[in-house]
Amino acid sequence: MKQFKLIFRYDFNPNYQPTPEEMEVEGQKWGQWIGGLAQNGQFVETNQLGYSGRVLKSDGSFVDNIHMSGTEVLAGDMVINAQDLDEALGLAKGSPILEIGGSVEIRDVIPM
């Protein structure tokens, strides 16, 4: 088995505030997907990112905000176990972020 990092992105809309019910449904979807991966020994770890932060530049200056490409924002990441990139892609297709128009980048992990 090899490890792959799934990088989740979506279009951020600062004017949209999900209801508690919507947040509960989304949480259940993510929990079911991650739970299935864990049962199969494919889940390693995951992180959801918040909406505040800073971007540090090489000259030591920083921007007091998170990096966005247009409206696209990095939402979080996950490390999974898979035989190869094709299997990792298949597993990524179950991500709930795809249901809201988001994307999943799949990258191989190089042990350090």
Summary of the structure (lengths in Angstrom):
residues: 112
radius of gyration: 15.6
end to end distance: 16.5
largest distance: 45.5
contacts: 255
relative contact order: 0.34
helix: 29%
strand: 35%
